[in-house]
Amino acid sequence: MAERSKTADTGSDIGIDEIITGNLSKYPVVPPGYYGQPKKGHLLFDACFESGNLGRVDHITDFEYDLFIRPDTCNPRFRVWFNFTVENVKEYQRVIFNIVNFSKTKSLYRDGMAPVVKSTSRPKWQRLPPKNVYYYRCPDHRKNYVMSFAFCFDLEEDVYQFAYCYPYTYTRLQHYLDNLQKRNMDYFFREFLGCSVQQRKLDLLTITNPVNLRPGVEQKVVFITARVHPGETPSSFVCQGIIDFLVSPHPIAKVLRDHLVFKIAPMLNPDGVYLGNYRCSLMGFDLNRHWVDPSPWAHPTLHGVKQLIVEMYNNPKISLEFYIDIHAHSTMMNGFMYGNIFEEEERFQRQAIFPKLLCQNAEDFSFSSTSFNRDAVKAGTGRRFLGGLLDDTSYCYTLEVSFYSYIVGGTTSTVPYTEESYMKLGRNVARTFLDYYRLNAISERPLAPISSTWKEKAFCHRYGYNQGPGNNQAASKPEKKTQASLKDHIHSP
Ligand SMILES: [Zn+2]
């Protein structure tokens, strides 16, 4: 990279992150000593839009610029998400952008991840070619890790937009949900559980056959949340994939709606999303560390969701069977899960069933990366808190998906995620519930410790357990619950 000119800024980097407080607004970057109207090629940076983030730009040369991420509001420790536009470019102008104040050191940029770009005439997001992206420790910036990328602007009239990953805004979610509502599906319900600090809606969706909502009917509930961490945009694509599948006419979706009640809070941190934060809420809280005692004024969205979950837990007619919180991971590949550690071996084994089944349905999901832990640092997360609260028939997971890519099993080929492949993971999560409950019908016999023979049998026959006489026998054991089991209602897909 070019030698930095010794301007007044050099050497005063310490603490600079703390004094960036707002996003750049149509900010023209001109060479030092230039005072007139900006000319063509004097780049105009902007991040004053929804989910935008860029706090400062320094002109290094006409070809090189240092870019500073605006830290999360009220919490300068987090600087990862960026999302900004550049215009007033010259045709074939070549530049190098250095993002110089990341708060993380490990990053998938080491492994080939690249920022995404689109422009007004090419509105579909795409990843930059990895060969144009460099990630390295930079002596000029307190030995911070810096990500540099080279780019050639090819169309003068275009406005170019660059982001850490595919953006998914609060407004986009609102439009998506508005459109679902307009379809008047009798199995889709939308309500507001409350408001964020800045009065944005906390949406709660219920997807189920309306028969299940009649008074007195026992409900098996699957509760799903997403975007507690606002910069983790893949979480929203996965969540949309789940919703898309569950409201679809697909026969599996219909069976799932007939037998389960899906409760989905698709955006737990709408202010953070709107503001372009990476990790925190407006007031600088990492909401996923406040499940133990959320405050109605400081963490209102979390407080609302927790209250609802506790109410459901206390309702004898409701069996809360799954809680899944969707995140994105900045250093790992693939989709994978975190689960809890339990004293009882049998519960621990049962908890592994859903991720194992998902691994068979989704080529990007890795069971070997799935892990179970009880780290003190994760104590305030939804998964850990609810894992401790709910009884032993409930399973709580964090579903993680890589910001970058997945490796197809048995190969070394790396497939970068697209918006579509994130949604596909969501669809696969949804349909895995059918596999789980079909298998569960087999496992609902007297609770003896699960022998390895049982496990092998169960998994071997996942696709055809009702074909052989032995399996029929297992499946016809009396059901524990009054509801008919799913297996009675669907043939193997
Ligand atoms: Zn997260």
Boltz pocket constraint, residues with backbone or C-beta under 6 A from the ligand:
constraints:
  - pocket:
      binder: B
      contacts: [[A, 229], [A, 232], [A, 326], [A, 327], [A, 328]]
      max_distance: 6.0
